[in-house]
Amino acid sequence: MKSLAKFISLCFLCLAFIFYAQGQEQDSMQVYKKRVLENVEIDFLSSSYLQDGDNAAVTGGIGSENLLNGAGAITISIPLNSDDVLAIDASVSAYTSASSSNINPFDGKKLADPYVASSGASRQDVWSSYMVTYTHSSNDRNEIWSAKTSFSAEFDYYSLGIGGSFTKLFNQKNTELSLNANVFFDTWELLYPVELRGPESAGGDDDDDHPFNINSYTITGNPNYTPSFTPFSSKARNSYSVGFAFSQILSKKLQGSVVLDFVKQNGLLSTPFQRIYFSDVADSFIENFHLADDVERLPNSRLKIATGGRINYYINEYLVLRTFYRYYSDDWGINSHTASLEIPIKFWNKYTIYPSYRYYNQTATYYFAPYNQHLISNKFYTSDYDLSGYYANQFSLGFTYTDIFSSSKIWKFGLKSFDIKFIHYYRNTSFRANILTASVKIILD
């Protein structure tokens, strides 16, 4: 599957260069007009992400959330002619996770424990994504159409997406209206906690070195382990989104925008390998590990609505205030508020530092309860703390170098911008995360 995706991306890249050459020839025969994109632009992005906490959903709301992720992406934007741009994006990320490793905690090397990482194959994975976007601008640059398609995959999940957008500018480009729509068709690999797969099974995550046979272990607590578990009947998840945006330049120093987004999801919205424990069922253990009573079960439909706005105020050529607020609600009972402030400070013409702060809080879904507090009579249940009630703070500091004329060159490549940013995020639970990102944009003359 991954080889096919790489082949498709290569084909698109070859076609893009063919179209680019044809566009150059056509443009030379027409009256000059400013191109939407003058040169081929290449963006490189890399990031490193580290998180930790004590509320892993894989182990029912307790256990290590330690995860380390490294990611890289490249986007190539190619002007096909004066009006059209083709962008090709490829991303890859690799992670190691103490939480996902405990899909099968019985590796035989250490006592099974929700706070100890297993050596199973599911402790690590590689996610890859490919996207192609075509954008067309009208002659007066007041209308912009785009269409895109995407594909992504990891060890238990595959996604195919299509989408598009339309933007209209009015009032000498002081007013902007836009509409976007996307559809994603996703498929799960139904990977369950190892103890729920039958009396004898392989690790279930390509971990044949550690086959699991529950009859080979001593069960403590309640030795009559009879979980309330039936496999899911469907692997599919479909998501449909529509978004509206309005932006207005209010004065020489003030610009504002509002957005409204709708998302509808249908299908398997539960995560098959996230354990659930019932308070009214006797507990069964192997070593230090609580055997699952069931897996997370959530409704097969969800409607999300979000609305928000931005106000940007230009103080002077060195300082800008950027504010943002968003309200979110869904029919699972979650309501949230997000507010952020960013203050870009420009110095020495090409350099900018931008400190920012973001606050977030949300209510819990109707179906959330902590570890071992659900009832077997419940229809839906989750112990995923992403769906719990919490508040979070995020602090970040970024640095940007920008040279729109790309005066710094190596051969035919000019450096247009460089950006580096550090983010520290924490919740009022035990969850903490640090993120370091870096990006470089170059142009090809």
The 8 nearest C-alpha neighbors of each residue, nearest first, counted from 0:
[[1, 3, 2, 4, 152, 5, 157, 151],
 [0, 2, 4, 3, 5, 152, 127, 6],
 [3, 1, 5, 4, 0, 6, 7, 8],
 [4, 2, 6, 0, 1, 5, 7, 8],
 [5, 3, 1, 7, 6, 2, 8, 0],
 [4, 6, 8, 2, 3, 7, 9, 1],
 [7, 5, 3, 9, 4, 8, 2, 10],
 [8, 6, 10, 4, 9, 5, 3, 11],
 [7, 9, 5, 11, 10, 6, 12, 4],
 [10, 8, 12, 6, 7, 11, 5, 13],
 [11, 9, 7, 13, 12, 8, 14, 6],
 [12, 10, 14, 8, 9, 13, 15, 7],
 [11, 13, 9, 15, 10, 14, 8, 16],
 [14, 12, 10, 15, 16, 11, 9, 17],
 [15, 13, 17, 11, 12, 16, 18, 10],
 [14, 16, 12, 18, 13, 17, 19, 11],
 [15, 17, 19, 13, 18, 14, 20, 12],
 [16, 18, 14, 20, 19, 15, 21, 13],
 [19, 17, 21, 15, 16, 20, 79, 22],
 [18, 20, 79, 16, 22, 17, 21, 15],
 [19, 21, 23, 17, 22, 18, 16, 24],
 [22, 20, 18, 24, 23, 19, 25, 17],
 [21, 23, 80, 19, 25, 79, 24, 20],
 [22, 24, 20, 26, 21, 25, 80, 19],
 [23, 25, 21, 27, 22, 26, 20, 28],
 [26, 24, 22, 27, 28, 23, 21, 29],
 [25, 27, 23, 29, 28, 24, 22, 80],
 [26, 28, 24, 25, 29, 23, 30, 31],
 [27, 29, 26, 25, 30, 24, 31, 23],
 [30, 28, 26, 27, 31, 25, 32, 24],
 [29, 31, 32, 28, 26, 27, 33, 25],
 [32, 30, 29, 33, 26, 27, 34, 28],
 [33, 31, 34, 30, 81, 138, 29, 26],
 [32, 34, 35, 31, 81, 37, 36, 82],
 [33, 35, 81, 36, 37, 32, 82, 80],
 [34, 36, 82, 81, 37, 33, 83, 136],
 [37, 35, 34, 78, 38, 84, 81, 39],
 [36, 38, 34, 35, 78, 39, 81, 33],
 [39, 37, 36, 443, 40, 444, 442, 78],
 [38, 40, 77, 443, 442, 76, 78, 41],
 [41, 39, 442, 76, 441, 75, 38, 443],
 [40, 42, 75, 441, 440, 74, 442, 76],
 [43, 41, 440, 74, 73, 439, 441, 75],
 [44, 42, 73, 439, 438, 72, 440, 41],
 [45, 43, 438, 72, 71, 437, 73, 42],
 [46, 44, 71, 437, 70, 436, 72, 438],
 [47, 45, 436, 70, 435, 69, 437, 71],
 [46, 48, 69, 435, 434, 68, 436, 70],
 [47, 49, 434, 68, 67, 433, 69, 46],
 [50, 48, 67, 433, 432, 66, 68, 434],
 [51, 49, 432, 66, 65, 431, 433, 67],
 [50, 52, 65, 64, 431, 430, 432, 66],
 [51, 53, 430, 64, 429, 63, 54, 431],
 [52, 54, 63, 62, 61, 64, 429, 55],
 [55, 53, 61, 60, 62, 52, 56, 64],
 [54, 56, 60, 62, 64, 61, 57, 58],
 [55, 57, 383, 60, 59, 58, 273, 382],
 [58, 56, 273, 55, 274, 59, 98, 272],
 [59, 57, 56, 274, 55, 61, 60, 113],
 [58, 60, 274, 56, 275, 370, 382, 57],
 [61, 59, 54, 56, 370, 55, 382, 369],
 [60, 62, 54, 55, 53, 59, 58, 370],
 [63, 61, 113, 114, 53, 55, 54, 58],
 [62, 64, 114, 53, 65, 55, 52, 98],
 [65, 63, 52, 51, 55, 98, 53, 66],
 [64, 66, 51, 97, 63, 50, 96, 52],
 [65, 67, 96, 50, 95, 49, 64, 97],
 [68, 66, 49, 94, 95, 48, 96, 50],
 [67, 69, 94, 48, 93, 47, 49, 66],
 [68, 70, 47, 93, 92, 46, 48, 94],
 [71, 69, 92, 46, 45, 91, 93, 47],
 [70, 72, 45, 44, 91, 90, 92, 46],
 [73, 71, 90, 44, 89, 43, 91, 45],
 [72, 74, 43, 89, 42, 88, 44, 90],
 [75, 73, 88, 42, 87, 41, 76, 89],
 [74, 76, 41, 87, 86, 40, 77, 42],
 [77, 75, 86, 40, 39, 85, 41, 74],
 [76, 78, 39, 85, 84, 79, 86, 75],
 [79, 77, 84, 80, 36, 83, 19, 39],
 [78, 80, 19, 22, 83, 84, 18, 77],
 [81, 79, 22, 78, 83, 82, 23, 26],
 [80, 82, 34, 35, 83, 33, 26, 78],
 [83, 81, 136, 80, 135, 35, 34, 137],
 [84, 82, 135, 79, 80, 134, 78, 81],
 [85, 83, 78, 134, 79, 77, 133, 86],
 [84, 86, 133, 77, 76, 132, 134, 78],
 [87, 85, 76, 132, 75, 131, 77, 133],
 [88, 86, 131, 75, 74, 130, 132, 76],
 [87, 89, 74, 130, 129, 73, 131, 75],
 [90, 88, 129, 73, 72, 128, 130, 74],
 [91, 89, 72, 128, 127, 71, 129, 73],
 [90, 92, 127, 71, 126, 70, 72, 128],
 [93, 91, 70, 126, 69, 125, 71, 127],
 [94, 92, 125, 69, 68, 124, 126, 70],
 [93, 95, 68, 123, 67, 124, 69, 96],
 [94, 96, 123, 122, 67, 66, 68, 124],
 [97, 95, 66, 122, 98, 99, 65, 123],
 [96, 98, 116, 100, 65, 99, 122, 63],
 [97, 99, 96, 64, 100, 101, 63, 55],
 [100, 98, 101, 122, 96, 102, 97, 121],
 [122, 99, 101, 121, 117, 97, 98, 102],
 [102, 100, 104, 103, 99, 98, 117, 116],
 [101, 103, 192, 100, 99, 104, 193, 272],
 [102, 104, 101, 193, 105, 202, 119, 100],
 [105, 103, 101, 117, 111, 106, 102, 100],
 [106, 104, 107, 103, 111, 117, 211, 209],
 [105, 107, 108, 209, 104, 117, 118, 119],
 [106, 108, 105, 109, 110, 209, 111, 104],
 [109, 107, 106, 110, 118, 105, 117, 111],
 [110, 108, 107, 111, 106, 117, 105, 115],
 [109, 111, 286, 112, 287, 108, 107, 105],
 [110, 112, 104, 288, 287, 105, 286, 109],
 [111, 113, 288, 287, 115, 114, 110, 104],
 [114, 112, 62, 115, 58, 288, 63, 61],
 [115, 113, 62, 63, 112, 116, 53, 61],
 [116, 114, 112, 113, 117, 97, 63, 111],
 [117, 115, 97, 100, 101, 118, 114, 98],
 [116, 118, 104, 100, 119, 101, 106, 115],
 [117, 119, 106, 122, 120, 116, 100, 104],
 [120, 118, 121, 117, 100, 122, 206, 106],
 [119, 121, 122, 206, 204, 123, 205, 118],
 [120, 122, 100, 123, 119, 204, 99, 124],
 [100, 123, 121, 96, 99, 120, 95, 119],
 [124, 122, 95, 121, 94, 96, 120, 125],
 [123, 125, 94, 93, 154, 126, 121, 95],
 [124, 126, 93, 92, 153, 127, 94, 91],
 [127, 125, 153, 92, 91, 152, 93, 124],
 [128, 126, 91, 151, 90, 152, 92, 125],
 [127, 129, 151, 90, 150, 89, 91, 152],
 [130, 128, 89, 150, 149, 88, 151, 90],
 [129, 131, 149, 88, 148, 87, 150, 89],
 [130, 132, 87, 147, 148, 86, 88, 149],
 [133, 131, 147, 86, 146, 85, 87, 134],
 [132, 134, 85, 146, 145, 84, 147, 86],
 [135, 133, 145, 84, 83, 144, 85, 132],
 [134, 136, 83, 144, 82, 143, 145, 84],
 [137, 135, 143, 82, 140, 142, 83, 144],
 [136, 138, 140, 142, 139, 141, 143, 82],
 [137, 139, 140, 136, 82, 141, 32, 142],
 [138, 140, 141, 137, 142, 136, 32, 168],
 [141, 139, 137, 138, 136, 142, 143, 168],
 [142, 140, 168, 139, 167, 137, 143, 169],
 [143, 141, 167, 137, 140, 166, 136, 168],
 [142, 144, 136, 166, 135, 165, 137, 167],
 [145, 143, 165, 135, 134, 164, 136, 166],
 [144, 146, 134, 164, 163, 133, 135, 165],
 [147, 145, 163, 133, 132, 162, 134, 164],
 [148, 146, 132, 162, 131, 161, 163, 133],
 [147, 149, 161, 160, 131, 130, 162, 132],
 [148, 150, 130, 160, 129, 159, 161, 131],
 [149, 151, 159, 129, 158, 128, 160, 130],
 [152, 150, 128, 158, 127, 157, 129, 159],
 [153, 151, 157, 127, 126, 156, 158, 128],
 [152, 154, 126, 156, 155, 125, 157, 127],
 [153, 155, 156, 124, 152, 125, 126, 188],
 [154, 156, 188, 153, 187, 190, 157, 189],
 [157, 155, 187, 153, 152, 186, 188, 154],
 [158, 156, 152, 186, 185, 151, 153, 187],
 [157, 159, 185, 151, 150, 184, 152, 186],
 [160, 158, 150, 184, 183, 149, 185, 151],
 [161, 159, 183, 149, 148, 182, 184, 150],
 [162, 160, 148, 182, 147, 181, 149, 183],
 [163, 161, 181, 147, 180, 146, 182, 148],
 [162, 164, 146, 145, 180, 179, 147, 181],
 [165, 163, 179, 145, 178, 144, 180, 146],
 [164, 166, 144, 178, 177, 143, 179, 145],
 [165, 167, 177, 143, 142, 176, 178, 144],
 [166, 168, 142, 176, 141, 175, 177, 143],
 [167, 169, 175, 141, 172, 174, 142, 176],
 [170, 168, 174, 172, 171, 175, 173, 167],
 [169, 171, 172, 173, 174, 168, 175, 247],
 [172, 170, 173, 169, 168, 174, 141, 175],
 [173, 171, 168, 169, 170, 174, 175, 141],
 [172, 174, 248, 170, 171, 247, 169, 175],
 [175, 173, 247, 169, 172, 168, 246, 170],
 [174, 176, 168, 246, 245, 167, 169, 247],
 [177, 175, 245, 167, 166, 244, 168, 246],
 [178, 176, 166, 244, 165, 243, 167, 245],
 [177, 179, 243, 165, 164, 242, 166, 244],
 [180, 178, 164, 242, 241, 163, 165, 243],
 [179, 181, 241, 162, 240, 163, 164, 242],
 [182, 180, 162, 240, 161, 239, 163, 241],
 [181, 183, 239, 161, 160, 238, 162, 240],
 [184, 182, 160, 238, 159, 237, 185, 158],
 [183, 185, 237, 159, 158, 236, 160, 238],
 [186, 184, 158, 236, 157, 235, 237, 183],
 [185, 187, 235, 157, 234, 156, 236, 158],
 [188, 186, 156, 234, 155, 189, 235, 157],
 [187, 189, 155, 190, 156, 186, 234, 154],
 [190, 188, 187, 271, 191, 234, 155, 231],
 [189, 191, 188, 272, 271, 203, 192, 155],
 [190, 192, 272, 271, 193, 189, 195, 196],
 [193, 191, 102, 272, 194, 195, 103, 190],
 [192, 194, 103, 195, 196, 191, 102, 202],
 [193, 195, 192, 196, 290, 197, 213, 291],
 [196, 194, 193, 192, 197, 191, 228, 291],
 [197, 195, 193, 194, 200, 191, 198, 192],
 [196, 198, 199, 195, 200, 194, 213, 193],
 [199, 197, 213, 212, 214, 200, 196, 194],
 [200, 198, 212, 197, 211, 213, 201, 210],
 [201, 199, 211, 210, 212, 202, 197, 196],
 [202, 200, 210, 203, 207, 211, 206, 209],
 [201, 203, 206, 210, 204, 207, 209, 103],
 [204, 202, 201, 205, 206, 193, 190, 200],
 [203, 205, 206, 202, 121, 120, 119, 190],
 [206, 204, 203, 207, 202, 120, 201, 121],
 [207, 205, 202, 204, 208, 120, 209, 119],
 [206, 208, 209, 201, 210, 205, 202, 203],
 [209, 207, 206, 210, 202, 201, 106, 205],
 [208, 210, 207, 106, 206, 202, 211, 201],
 [211, 209, 201, 202, 207, 200, 208, 212],
 [210, 212, 200, 201, 199, 202, 213, 209],
 [213, 211, 199, 214, 215, 198, 200, 210],
 [212, 214, 215, 198, 216, 211, 199, 194],
 [213, 215, 212, 216, 198, 217, 199, 218],
 [216, 214, 213, 212, 217, 211, 199, 198],
 [217, 215, 214, 213, 218, 285, 212, 286],
 [216, 218, 219, 285, 215, 214, 286, 222],
 [219, 217, 285, 222, 284, 216, 283, 220],
 [220, 218, 284, 222, 283, 221, 217, 285],
 [219, 221, 283, 282, 222, 284, 218, 281],
 [220, 222, 283, 223, 282, 281, 219, 224],
 [223, 221, 218, 224, 219, 220, 283, 217],
 [224, 222, 221, 225, 283, 218, 220, 281],
 [223, 225, 222, 226, 283, 221, 218, 290],
 [224, 226, 223, 227, 292, 228, 222, 283],
 [227, 225, 292, 228, 224, 293, 291, 195],
 [228, 226, 293, 292, 225, 229, 375, 291],
 [227, 229, 293, 226, 230, 292, 195, 294],
 [228, 230, 231, 227, 293, 232, 195, 294],
 [231, 229, 232, 228, 189, 191, 271, 233],
 [232, 230, 233, 229, 234, 189, 271, 267],
 [231, 233, 230, 234, 229, 267, 235, 189],
 [234, 232, 231, 235, 267, 266, 236, 187],
 [235, 233, 187, 186, 267, 188, 189, 236],
 [236, 234, 186, 266, 185, 233, 267, 187],
 [235, 237, 266, 185, 267, 265, 186, 184],
 [238, 236, 184, 265, 264, 183, 185, 266],
 [237, 239, 264, 183, 182, 263, 265, 240],
 [240, 238, 182, 263, 262, 181, 264, 183],
 [241, 239, 262, 181, 261, 180, 263, 182],
 [242, 240, 180, 261, 179, 260, 262, 181],
 [241, 243, 260, 179, 259, 178, 261, 180],
 [244, 242, 178, 259, 258, 177, 260, 179],
 [243, 245, 258, 177, 257, 176, 259, 178],
 [246, 244, 176, 257, 256, 175, 258, 177],
 [247, 245, 256, 175, 174, 255, 257, 176],
 [248, 246, 174, 255, 173, 249, 254, 256],
 [247, 249, 254, 173, 250, 253, 255, 174],
 [250, 248, 253, 254, 247, 255, 251, 252],
 [249, 251, 253, 252, 248, 254, 247, 312],
 [250, 252, 253, 249, 248, 313, 254, 312],
 [251, 253, 313, 250, 312, 254, 314, 249],
 [254, 252, 312, 250, 249, 311, 251, 248],
 [253, 255, 248, 311, 249, 310, 247, 312],
 [256, 254, 310, 309, 247, 246, 311, 248],
 [255, 257, 246, 309, 308, 245, 247, 310],
 [256, 258, 308, 245, 307, 244, 309, 246],
 [259, 257, 244, 307, 306, 243, 308, 245],
 [258, 260, 306, 243, 242, 305, 244, 307],
 [261, 259, 242, 305, 304, 241, 306, 243],
 [260, 262, 304, 241, 240, 303, 242, 305],
 [263, 261, 240, 303, 239, 302, 304, 264],
 [264, 262, 302, 239, 238, 301, 240, 303],
 [265, 263, 238, 301, 300, 237, 239, 302],
 [264, 266, 300, 237, 299, 236, 238, 301],
 [267, 265, 236, 299, 235, 268, 237, 300],
 [266, 268, 236, 269, 299, 235, 234, 233],
 [269, 267, 299, 266, 297, 270, 236, 298],
 [270, 268, 297, 296, 267, 295, 271, 298],
 [269, 271, 272, 273, 295, 268, 296, 294],
 [272, 270, 191, 273, 190, 269, 189, 294],
 [271, 273, 191, 192, 270, 190, 57, 274],
 [274, 272, 57, 294, 56, 295, 271, 270],
 [273, 275, 294, 59, 58, 57, 291, 293],
 [276, 274, 294, 59, 293, 292, 295, 291],
 [277, 275, 371, 292, 291, 59, 373, 370],
 [278, 276, 373, 374, 371, 279, 280, 375],
 [277, 279, 372, 371, 280, 373, 374, 276],
 [278, 280, 277, 374, 281, 375, 373, 372],
 [281, 279, 277, 278, 282, 375, 292, 276],
 [282, 280, 221, 283, 279, 220, 278, 277],
 [281, 283, 221, 220, 280, 284, 289, 290],
 [284, 282, 221, 220, 290, 219, 289, 224],
 [285, 283, 289, 219, 288, 290, 218, 220],
 [284, 286, 218, 288, 287, 217, 219, 289],
 [285, 287, 288, 111, 110, 284, 112, 219],
 [288, 286, 112, 111, 285, 284, 289, 110],
 [287, 289, 112, 285, 284, 111, 286, 290],
 [288, 290, 284, 283, 291, 287, 285, 282],
 [291, 289, 284, 283, 288, 292, 194, 285],
 [290, 292, 293, 274, 275, 276, 289, 226],
 [291, 293, 226, 276, 227, 275, 277, 290],
 [294, 292, 275, 228, 291, 227, 274, 226],
 [295, 293, 274, 275, 273, 271, 296, 272],
 [294, 296, 381, 273, 380, 269, 275, 274],
 [295, 297, 379, 380, 269, 294, 381, 298],
 [296, 298, 379, 269, 380, 268, 299, 295],
 [299, 297, 300, 379, 268, 296, 301, 269],
 [298, 300, 266, 265, 267, 268, 297, 301],
 [301, 299, 265, 264, 298, 266, 302, 268],
 [302, 300, 264, 263, 330, 303, 265, 331],
 [301, 303, 263, 329, 330, 262, 264, 304],
 [304, 302, 329, 262, 261, 328, 263, 301],
 [305, 303, 261, 328, 260, 327, 329, 262],
 [306, 304, 327, 260, 326, 259, 328, 261],
 [307, 305, 259, 326, 258, 325, 260, 327],
 [308, 306, 325, 324, 258, 257, 326, 259],
 [307, 309, 257, 256, 324, 323, 258, 325],
 [308, 310, 323, 256, 255, 322, 257, 311],
 [309, 311, 255, 322, 254, 321, 312, 323],
 [312, 310, 321, 254, 320, 253, 322, 255],
 [311, 313, 253, 320, 252, 319, 314, 321],
 [314, 312, 252, 319, 315, 253, 320, 311],
 [313, 315, 319, 318, 312, 252, 316, 320],
 [316, 314, 317, 318, 313, 319, 252, 312],
 [317, 315, 318, 314, 345, 313, 319, 344],
 [318, 316, 345, 315, 344, 346, 319, 314],
 [317, 319, 344, 315, 314, 316, 343, 345],
 [320, 318, 313, 314, 343, 312, 342, 321],
 [321, 319, 342, 312, 311, 341, 313, 322],
 [322, 320, 311, 341, 340, 310, 342, 319],
 [323, 321, 340, 310, 309, 339, 311, 341],
 [322, 324, 309, 339, 338, 308, 340, 310],
 [323, 325, 338, 307, 337, 308, 309, 339],
 [326, 324, 307, 337, 306, 336, 327, 308],
 [325, 327, 336, 306, 305, 335, 307, 337],
 [328, 326, 305, 335, 334, 304, 336, 325],
 [329, 327, 334, 304, 333, 303, 305, 335],
 [330, 328, 303, 331, 302, 333, 332, 304],
 [329, 331, 332, 302, 301, 303, 328, 333],
 [332, 330, 364, 329, 333, 365, 301, 366],
 [331, 333, 364, 330, 365, 329, 334, 363],
 [334, 332, 364, 362, 363, 329, 328, 331],
 [335, 333, 328, 361, 362, 327, 332, 329],
 [334, 336, 361, 327, 360, 326, 362, 328],
 [335, 337, 326, 360, 359, 325, 327, 361],
 [338, 336, 359, 325, 324, 358, 326, 335],
 [339, 337, 324, 358, 323, 357, 325, 359],
 [340, 338, 357, 323, 356, 322, 358, 324],
 [339, 341, 322, 356, 355, 321, 357, 323],
 [340, 342, 355, 321, 354, 320, 343, 322],
 [341, 343, 320, 353, 319, 354, 321, 344],
 [344, 342, 353, 319, 352, 318, 351, 341],
 [345, 343, 318, 352, 351, 317, 353, 342],
 [346, 344, 351, 317, 350, 318, 343, 352],
 [345, 347, 348, 350, 351, 317, 344, 349],
 [346, 348, 349, 350, 345, 351, 317, 400],
 [347, 349, 346, 350, 345, 351, 317, 401],
 [350, 348, 401, 400, 347, 402, 351, 346],
 [351, 349, 400, 346, 399, 345, 347, 348],
 [352, 350, 345, 399, 344, 398, 346, 343],
 [351, 353, 398, 344, 397, 343, 399, 345],
 [352, 354, 343, 397, 342, 396, 344, 398],
 [353, 355, 396, 395, 342, 341, 397, 352],
 [356, 354, 341, 395, 340, 394, 342, 396],
 [355, 357, 394, 340, 339, 393, 395, 341],
 [358, 356, 339, 393, 338, 392, 340, 394],
 [357, 359, 392, 338, 337, 391, 339, 393],
 [360, 358, 337, 391, 390, 336, 392, 338],
 [361, 359, 390, 335, 336, 389, 391, 337],
 [360, 362, 335, 388, 334, 389, 390, 333],
 [361, 363, 388, 333, 334, 335, 387, 364],
 [364, 362, 388, 387, 333, 386, 365, 367],
 [363, 365, 332, 333, 366, 331, 367, 386],
 [366, 364, 332, 367, 331, 363, 333, 380],
 [365, 367, 380, 364, 379, 381, 368, 297],
 [368, 366, 381, 382, 364, 365, 380, 387],
 [367, 369, 382, 372, 373, 381, 370, 366],
 [370, 368, 382, 372, 60, 371, 367, 373],
 [369, 371, 60, 59, 372, 382, 61, 276],
 [372, 370, 276, 278, 277, 373, 369, 275],
 [373, 371, 278, 370, 369, 368, 277, 374],
 [374, 372, 277, 278, 371, 368, 276, 375],
 [375, 373, 277, 376, 377, 278, 279, 372],
 [374, 376, 377, 277, 373, 279, 280, 278],
 [375, 377, 374, 378, 373, 379, 277, 279],
 [378, 376, 375, 374, 379, 380, 373, 366],
 [377, 379, 376, 380, 296, 375, 297, 366],
 [380, 378, 296, 297, 377, 366, 298, 381],
 [381, 379, 366, 296, 295, 367, 297, 378],
 [380, 382, 367, 295, 383, 366, 368, 296],
 [383, 381, 60, 369, 368, 59, 367, 56],
 [384, 382, 56, 385, 381, 386, 60, 387],
 [383, 385, 387, 386, 382, 54, 60, 56],
 [384, 386, 383, 387, 388, 389, 382, 363],
 [387, 385, 384, 383, 363, 364, 367, 388],
 [388, 386, 363, 384, 385, 367, 389, 364],
 [387, 389, 363, 362, 361, 386, 390, 360],
 [390, 388, 361, 360, 387, 427, 391, 362],
 [389, 391, 360, 359, 426, 427, 361, 392],
 [392, 390, 426, 359, 425, 358, 360, 427],
 [393, 391, 358, 425, 424, 357, 426, 359],
 [392, 394, 424, 357, 423, 356, 358, 425],
 [395, 393, 356, 423, 422, 355, 424, 357],
 [396, 394, 422, 355, 421, 354, 423, 356],
 [395, 397, 354, 421, 420, 353, 355, 422],
 [398, 396, 420, 353, 352, 419, 354, 421],
 [397, 399, 352, 419, 418, 351, 420, 353],
 [400, 398, 418, 351, 417, 350, 352, 401],
 [399, 401, 350, 417, 416, 349, 418, 351],
 [402, 400, 416, 349, 415, 403, 399, 350],
 [401, 403, 415, 405, 404, 416, 349, 400],
 [402, 404, 405, 415, 401, 416, 406, 414],
 [403, 405, 402, 406, 415, 413, 407, 414],
 [406, 404, 415, 413, 414, 402, 407, 403],
 [405, 407, 404, 408, 413, 402, 414, 415],
 [408, 406, 405, 414, 413, 409, 415, 402],
 [409, 407, 413, 412, 406, 410, 414, 411],
 [408, 410, 412, 411, 413, 407, 414, 406],
 [409, 411, 412, 408, 413, 444, 443, 407],
 [412, 410, 444, 443, 409, 413, 408, 442],
 [411, 413, 443, 409, 408, 410, 442, 441],
 [414, 412, 408, 405, 442, 441, 407, 415],
 [413, 415, 441, 405, 407, 416, 408, 440],
 [416, 414, 405, 402, 441, 440, 403, 401],
 [417, 415, 401, 440, 400, 439, 414, 402],
 [416, 418, 439, 400, 399, 438, 440, 401],
 [419, 417, 399, 438, 437, 398, 400, 439],
 [418, 420, 437, 398, 397, 436, 438, 399],
 [419, 421, 397, 436, 396, 435, 398, 437],
 [420, 422, 435, 395, 396, 434, 397, 436],
 [423, 421, 395, 434, 433, 394, 435, 424],
 [422, 424, 433, 394, 393, 432, 395, 434],
 [425, 423, 393, 432, 431, 392, 433, 422],
 [424, 426, 431, 391, 392, 430, 432, 393],
 [427, 425, 391, 428, 430, 390, 392, 431],
 [426, 428, 390, 391, 389, 429, 425, 430],
 [429, 427, 426, 430, 389, 52, 425, 54],
 [428, 430, 52, 53, 431, 427, 426, 54],
 [429, 431, 52, 428, 426, 51, 425, 432],
 [432, 430, 425, 51, 50, 424, 52, 429],
 [433, 431, 50, 424, 49, 423, 425, 51],
 [434, 432, 423, 49, 422, 48, 424, 50],
 [433, 435, 48, 422, 47, 421, 436, 49],
 [434, 436, 421, 47, 46, 420, 422, 48],
 [437, 435, 46, 420, 419, 45, 47, 434],
 [436, 438, 419, 45, 418, 44, 46, 420],
 [439, 437, 44, 418, 43, 417, 45, 419],
 [438, 440, 417, 43, 42, 416, 418, 441],
 [441, 439, 42, 416, 415, 41, 414, 43],
 [440, 442, 414, 415, 41, 413, 40, 412],
 [443, 441, 40, 413, 412, 39, 41, 38],
 [442, 444, 412, 39, 411, 38, 40, 413],
 [443, 411, 38, 442, 412, 39, 413, 37]]
